[in-house]
């Protein structure tokens, strides 16, 4: 209990340090919450589709020596042909 009283007295003596410490803690909690919200919604929550594990994305592009470049969305006519 004495340590807590001492810490509060020291924080009261230096309001600039106290303000910076509170600001840094608030910023850290806010950034942590924002990042967790993004990770939870993108990676942890299942997709809102039935049989989401069967979703695919079809595209076509031009192959070059280094790999696939200039990928285009699949036109409806090509999709119907492949189907």
C-alpha positions as CSV (number, residue, x, y, z in Angstrom):
1,X,0.0,0.0,0.0
2,X,2.9,2.3,0.7
3,X,4.3,1.7,-2.7
4,X,1.0,2.8,-4.3
5,X,0.9,6.0,-2.3
6,X,4.5,6.7,-3.2
7,X,3.7,6.1,-6.9
8,X,0.7,8.4,-6.8
9,X,2.8,11.2,-5.1
10,X,5.5,10.9,-7.7
11,X,2.9,11.1,-10.5
12,X,1.3,14.1,-9.0
13,X,4.7,15.9,-8.7
14,X,5.3,15.5,-12.5
15,X,2.1,16.1,-14.4
16,X,3.8,16.2,-17.8
17,X,5.2,12.7,-17.3
18,X,1.8,11.5,-16.0
19,X,0.1,13.0,-19.1
20,X,2.5,11.3,-21.5
21,X,2.2,8.0,-19.7
22,X,-1.6,8.1,-19.7
23,X,-1.6,9.1,-23.4
24,X,0.8,6.3,-24.4
25,X,-1.2,3.7,-22.5
26,X,-4.5,4.9,-24.0
27,X,-3.0,4.9,-27.5
28,X,-1.6,1.4,-26.9
29,X,-5.0,0.1,-25.7
30,X,-6.8,1.7,-28.7
31,X,-4.4,0.4,-31.3
32,X,-4.5,-3.1,-29.7
33,X,-8.3,-3.0,-29.8
34,X,-8.4,-1.9,-33.5
35,X,-5.9,-4.5,-34.6
36,X,-7.8,-7.3,-32.8
37,X,-11.1,-6.1,-34.3
38,X,-9.6,-6.4,-37.8
39,X,-8.0,-9.7,-37.2
40,X,-11.1,-11.1,-35.6
41,X,-13.4,-10.0,-38.4
42,X,-11.0,-11.1,-41.2
43,X,-9.4,-14.2,-39.9
44,X,-11.3,-15.7,-36.9
45,X,-15.0,-15.2,-37.8
46,X,-16.4,-17.7,-40.4
47,X,-17.6,-16.3,-43.7
48,X,-21.3,-15.5,-43.9
49,X,-21.9,-18.1,-46.7
50,X,-23.1,-21.7,-46.5
51,X,-20.3,-24.1,-47.3
52,X,-17.7,-21.2,-47.3
53,X,-14.9,-23.7,-47.6
54,X,-16.1,-24.4,-51.2
55,X,-15.8,-20.8,-52.4
56,X,-13.3,-20.2,-55.3
57,X,-12.2,-17.2,-57.3
58,X,-11.6,-17.7,-61.0
59,X,-9.5,-15.4,-63.1
60,X,-7.4,-15.6,-66.2
61,X,-4.2,-13.9,-67.1
62,X,-1.1,-14.0,-69.2
63,X,1.8,-16.2,-68.1
64,X,5.3,-14.8,-68.3
65,X,8.6,-16.4,-67.4
66,X,8.7,-14.7,-63.9
67,X,5.1,-15.9,-63.0
68,X,1.5,-14.8,-63.6
69,X,1.1,-11.1,-64.4
70,X,-1.8,-9.0,-65.7
71,X,-4.6,-11.1,-64.1
72,X,-8.1,-10.2,-65.2
73,X,-11.5,-10.9,-63.7
74,X,-13.2,-13.7,-65.5
75,X,-15.9,-12.6,-68.0
76,X,-19.3,-14.1,-67.7
77,X,-19.1,-15.8,-71.1
78,X,-15.8,-17.6,-70.2
79,X,-17.3,-18.7,-66.9
80,X,-20.3,-20.2,-68.7
81,X,-17.9,-22.1,-71.1
82,X,-15.9,-23.5,-68.2
83,X,-19.0,-24.4,-66.3
